[in-house]
Amino acid sequence: MKIFSIFILLIYWSIIISAPLLSDDIKLSRIKVNQAINKFY
């Protein structure tokens, strides 16, 4: 049971840590997509 709770905590923390990084990547990719669309028009 202890190992299980530690595992959940690890997943929880990795999500908290990676979420801001992922959102930054999404913003960057959106900017790139917008720039590509603007080039076509």
Phi, psi and omega in degrees: 000319179298314181300320180299314181293323177296319179300315178298317178299318179299314178299315181303312181293321180296323177294315180299318183287319186277337182302310178298322179295317179295319180295324176296318178298319180296317178299315181297315181294324178296318179298316180298317179298316180298319179296319180296318180296318180297326179294323182290325183268000000 
